[in-house]
Every structure is written in C-alpha cells, then in structure tokens.
C-alpha cells in the first residue's frame, strides 16, 4: 500500500501541534491535503507557527468542548485523533482530568465525526491498555488489564471507536502506539518521556533518574515509522473497526538506551536508580503482524539510528 494516495483531502488532526501530531500534520500537508489542527497548546506552542508556514490551519481549543470539536469536524474527510492527557503518572495524580480529556474527548470526536459525515476516524491509543497482562509479545487479541487511569481511558476510547463503527457505520481504526520517540519530543516538562529526558539530563550533566533497575524493556518506535503506519491505517478499509499495534520490533532495555546515548553524546551518564513507578511493567514487546499484513507496515528506523536523528535535532535546537 502506498501512502501517496492520501492527498487532496480535508483533514482534522486533534492534538496536531504536539510531538507526534506535528509530524503527522506536516506529512499530511506535504501530500497536498488541506489540514486543520485542533490543539489546546497545554504542553507547547512551539510547533504552531512552523505548521502554519506549511499551510496548516491552527485552531486553539480542547476536545473536552463538544461544540468546538463539532465545528472543527465540519466538512472534513478524515479525522486523526491524537489529543489526550498522555502521561501515565499524570493520570494517576489527576484521574478525573485524564478521563475528561482522553475518554470523553474521544467520544466527542467520534460523535462530532458521525454528525459531520466524516469518512474515517483514526483513533490513537496506547500500549498502556495491555498493562499487567503476562502474555508476551503483546497481541491485539490478548486480554487487556490497564494499571493506571491513562491506560483505562485509552481502552475506553478503543471501545467507543469500535462501537461507532459497528453501531453507526462510522469507519474507525484504533492504533496502539508503543514508546514513540524522536525530534520535537520535550525532555524538560513534567512527566517527560525517558529518551528526551535522558538526553537533556546527560547534556546538562544532571543525574539520569531511572525508576527500577533499568532492566525493563520497551519497543522504542521512531516517530517517522509511527506517522507512516498511521497514514496507512487511514487508507486501509480492511482495518475498519479494528485495533492494531504500531511498534518497532526491537526490544531494548532502559540501561541499553542510556549506553547508546552515552556513546552518541560522548558523555558518561550519572545514573540514579529509584523505586519503580506504580503500574509500570517489566517488558512490553509488540507483535505487529496485523499491521504488517493489513497495512503493509514495516518499521524502518532502528533505535541506534533513531537516537542519532533525535540527538541531531536536540543539538540544533538547544
């Protein structure tokens, strides 16, 4: 399947000015689509002007506000729904806000899309839905057992997306992202993801805080691979109503990531090992057979190369 057929469409990207959303919005606009971003800019405004320069329309608003979402969905062909409160520990500290943004916000997007006759909604979920399930690697057919409110809210969004397809005939697909990283991911915000946080702390010669002993393993997935799979999912009718894993196929320990960063940055990290975070799982490898078979997806950027590309961006912007 070629993503080049995704052109000349009117597209809404919720959360489209964030880390992953800005990459997706930029790619979609570059294909010749009329792209609108709906974002509340609660994390950063840094990507808004660069997107506008590429012809992307920017709307400031929240998916918690249904009239705003309904207006944004009007006359759109496709909706990519990325807006969420996307940090597990933040959801532990504020579960009500997590539900309002991530679960109710998804329902707002689906209902607004149904009322606006949108042709398809691509709903972004998370590997967090698997939680404490002991079955490895993670398969979409496995039982799910989220361990924090963020995972529960994402699972709720998946179920709403499936129901809107089966009950109302609104084409949907949900994508479970696994540990996405890359340029534009911020490392100095609260609840920052590990790779930009480690990069920032090593460069500042500050302690690199690792929760647990660092042996926990993740399928770190470069952002360009995620964008490629997300666009493929929008074009594949065979994926309608389904949930698919989106991941690299490298299972890498946190300690190994630190070692790769030390090598790439030419600096030794000062590592401080802390108590494990509540709800964190030891391993989270993914089976991406479904995405490969239905979408023709194959991740192209390995972790070592992805870290080099991310570091190049970090050095250019710091």
GIQUI-V191121 format. One record per residue. N is the residue number from 1. PHI is phi as a letter, one per 30 degrees, with the letter a starting at -180 (999 if undefined). OMEGA is omega in radians with two decimals (none if undefined). BURIAL is I if it has 9 or more other C-alpha atoms within 8 Angstrom, else O. Layout:
# GIQUI-V191121
N&PHI&OMEGA&BURIAL ; N&PHI&OMEGA&BURIAL
This chain:
# GIQUI-V191121
1&999&3.10&O ; 2&c&3.09&O ; 3&d&-3.11&I ; 4&d&3.14&O ; 5&d&3.08&O ; 6&d&-3.12&I ; 7&b&3.12&I ; 8&h&3.11&O ; 9&c&3.02&I ; 10&c&-2.95&I ; 11&b&2.99&I ; 12&c&3.04&I ; 13&b&3.05&I ; 14&d&-3.03&I ; 15&i&-3.00&I ; 16&d&3.08&I ; 17&c&3.09&I ; 18&d&-3.09&I ; 19&e&-3.12&I ; 20&d&-3.08&I ; 21&e&-3.14&I ; 22&d&3.07&I ; 23&d&3.13&I ; 24&d&-3.13&I ; 25&d&3.13&I ; 26&d&3.14&I ; 27&d&-3.13&I ; 28&d&3.11&I ; 29&d&3.13&I ; 30&d&3.10&O ; 31&d&3.11&I ; 32&j&3.11&I ; 33&c&3.04&I ; 34&c&-2.96&I ; 35&c&3.02&I ; 36&c&3.10&I ; 37&c&2.97&I ; 38&c&-3.06&I ; 39&b&3.11&I ; 40&c&3.09&O ; 41&h&-3.14&I ; 42&d&-3.14&O ; 43&c&-3.14&O ; 44&a&3.01&O ; 45&c&-2.97&O ; 46&d&-3.03&O ; 47&c&-3.04&I ; 48&d&-3.09&I ; 49&d&3.07&O ; 50&e&3.10&O ; 51&d&3.12&I ; 52&d&3.12&I ; 53&d&3.10&O ; 54&c&3.07&I ; 55&j&3.14&I ; 56&d&3.09&I ; 57&d&-3.08&I ; 58&c&3.02&I ; 59&c&3.06&O ; 60&c&-3.13&O ; 61&l&-3.07&I ; 62&c&3.06&I ; 63&d&3.05&I ; 64&d&-3.11&I ; 65&c&-3.01&I ; 66&d&3.11&I ; 67&e&3.10&O ; 68&d&3.14&I ; 69&d&-3.14&I ; 70&d&3.12&I ; 71&d&-3.12&O ; 72&d&-3.10&I ; 73&d&-3.07&I ; 74&e&3.06&O ; 75&i&3.13&O ; 76&d&3.05&I ; 77&d&-3.09&I ; 78&b&3.02&I ; 79&b&3.00&I ; 80&c&-3.03&I ; 81&c&3.13&I ; 82&c&-3.07&I ; 83&d&-3.13&I ; 84&a&2.90&I ; 85&c&-2.79&I ; 86&c&3.00&O ; 87&b&-3.06&I ; 88&d&-3.09&I ; 89&d&3.08&O ; 90&d&3.12&I ; 91&d&3.08&I ; 92&d&-3.12&I ; 93&d&-3.13&O ; 94&b&-3.07&O ; 95&d&-3.13&I ; 96&d&3.11&O ; 97&d&3.09&I ; 98&e&3.14&I ; 99&d&-3.09&I ; 100&d&-3.09&I ; 101&d&-2.93&I ; 102&d&-3.13&I ; 103&c&3.13&I ; 104&d&3.09&I ; 105&e&3.09&I ; 106&d&3.10&I ; 107&d&3.08&I ; 108&e&-3.13&I ; 109&d&-3.14&I ; 110&d&-3.12&I ; 111&d&3.10&O ; 112&d&3.11&I ; 113&d&3.11&I ; 114&d&-3.12&I ; 115&d&-3.08&O ; 116&c&3.14&I ; 117&h&3.04&O ; 118&d&-3.07&I ; 119&d&3.11&I ; 120&a&3.05&I ; 121&c&3.01&I ; 122&c&-3.07&I ; 123&c&-3.10&I ; 124&c&3.11&I ; 125&c&-3.01&I ; 126&a&3.03&I ; 127&d&3.12&I ; 128&d&-3.13&I ; 129&d&-3.13&I ; 130&d&3.07&I ; 131&h&-3.01&I ; 132&c&3.08&I ; 133&e&-3.06&O ; 134&d&-3.09&O ; 135&d&-3.14&O ; 136&b&-0.09&O ; 137&d&-3.11&O ; 138&d&3.04&I ; 139&c&-3.08&I ; 140&d&-3.13&O ; 141&d&-3.11&O ; 142&d&2.99&O ; 143&d&3.12&O ; 144&c&-3.11&I ; 145&a&-3.13&I ; 146&e&-3.11&I ; 147&c&3.10&I ; 148&a&-3.06&I ; 149&e&3.12&I ; 150&d&3.11&I ; 151&d&3.12&I ; 152&d&3.14&I ; 153&d&3.09&I ; 154&d&3.10&I ; 155&d&3.06&I ; 156&e&3.12&I ; 157&d&3.08&I ; 158&d&-3.11&I ; 159&d&3.07&O ; 160&d&3.14&I ; 161&d&3.11&I ; 162&d&-3.12&I ; 163&d&3.14&I ; 164&d&3.06&I ; 165&d&-3.05&I ; 166&d&-3.05&I ; 167&c&-3.04&O ; 168&c&-3.14&O ; 169&i&3.08&O ; 170&d&3.12&I ; 171&d&3.12&I ; 172&b&2.93&I ; 173&b&3.10&I ; 174&c&-3.09&I ; 175&b&3.10&I ; 176&c&3.12&I ; 177&d&3.08&I ; 178&c&2.93&I ; 179&h&-3.11&I ; 180&d&3.11&I ; 181&b&3.09&I ; 182&k&3.11&I ; 183&e&3.11&I ; 184&i&3.08&O ; 185&d&-3.01&I ; 186&d&-3.10&I ; 187&c&-3.06&I ; 188&c&3.07&O ; 189&c&3.05&O ; 190&e&3.11&O ; 191&i&-3.12&O ; 192&d&3.08&I ; 193&d&-2.92&I ; 194&d&-3.03&O ; 195&d&3.10&I ; 196&d&3.11&I ; 197&d&3.11&I ; 198&d&-3.12&I ; 199&e&-3.13&I ; 200&d&-3.07&I ; 201&d&3.10&I ; 202&d&-3.12&I ; 203&d&-3.14&I ; 204&c&-3.09&O ; 205&h&3.06&O ; 206&c&3.14&O ; 207&e&3.05&I ; 208&d&-3.08&I ; 209&d&3.12&I ; 210&c&3.11&I ; 211&d&-3.00&I ; 212&j&-3.06&I ; 213&c&3.11&I ; 214&i&3.13&I ; 215&d&-3.13&I ; 216&d&-2.97&I ; 217&c&-3.13&I ; 218&b&3.00&I ; 219&c&-3.14&I ; 220&d&-2.98&I ; 221&b&-3.08&I ; 222&d&-2.97&I ; 223&d&-3.14&I ; 224&d&3.07&O ; 225&d&3.11&I ; 226&d&3.13&I ; 227&d&3.12&I ; 228&e&-3.12&I ; 229&d&-3.12&I ; 230&d&3.11&I ; 231&d&3.07&I ; 232&e&-3.12&I ; 233&d&3.13&I ; 234&d&-3.05&I ; 235&c&-3.00&I ; 236&c&3.07&I ; 237&d&-3.12&O ; 238&d&3.14&O ; 239&c&-3.08&I ; 240&e&3.12&I ; 241&i&-3.05&I ; 242&c&3.00&I ; 243&b&-3.07&I ; 244&b&2.98&I ; 245&d&3.05&I ; 246&b&-2.98&I ; 247&a&2.87&I ; 248&d&3.09&I ; 249&c&3.08&I ; 250&c&3.11&I ; 251&c&-2.94&I ; 252&b&3.10&I ; 253&d&3.12&I ; 254&e&3.12&I ; 255&d&3.12&O ; 256&d&3.06&O ; 257&d&3.11&I ; 258&d&3.12&I ; 259&d&3.11&O ; 260&d&3.12&I ; 261&d&3.08&I ; 262&e&-3.14&I ; 263&d&-3.09&O ; 264&d&-3.07&O ; 265&c&-3.13&O ; 266&i&-3.13&O ; 267&b&3.09&O ; 268&c&3.13&O ; 269&d&3.00&I ; 270&c&-3.00&I ; 271&c&3.07&O ; 272&c&-3.10&O ; 273&c&-3.08&I ; 274&c&3.09&I ; 275&d&3.11&O ; 276&e&3.07&O ; 277&d&3.09&O ; 278&d&3.09&O ; 279&i&-3.13&O ; 280&d&-3.13&O ; 281&c&-3.06&O ; 282&d&-3.11&O ; 283&b&-3.07&O ; 284&b&-3.14&I ; 285&d&-3.07&I ; 286&c&2.92&I ; 287&c&-3.10&I ; 288&c&-3.12&I ; 289&e&-3.08&O ; 290&d&3.12&I ; 291&d&3.12&I ; 292&d&-3.06&I ; 293&d&-3.07&O ; 294&d&-3.01&I ; 295&c&-3.03&I ; 296&i&-3.08&I ; 297&d&3.04&I ; 298&b&-3.13&O ; 299&d&-3.01&I ; 300&c&-3.03&O ; 301&c&3.11&I ; 302&d&-3.00&I ; 303&d&-3.11&I ; 304&d&3.11&O ; 305&d&3.14&O ; 306&d&3.10&I ; 307&d&3.10&I ; 308&d&3.12&I ; 309&d&3.13&I ; 310&d&3.13&I ; 311&d&3.09&I ; 312&d&3.09&O ; 313&d&-3.10&I ; 314&e&-3.13&I ; 315&d&-3.12&O ; 316&d&-3.04&O ; 317&c&-3.10&O ; 318&d&none&O
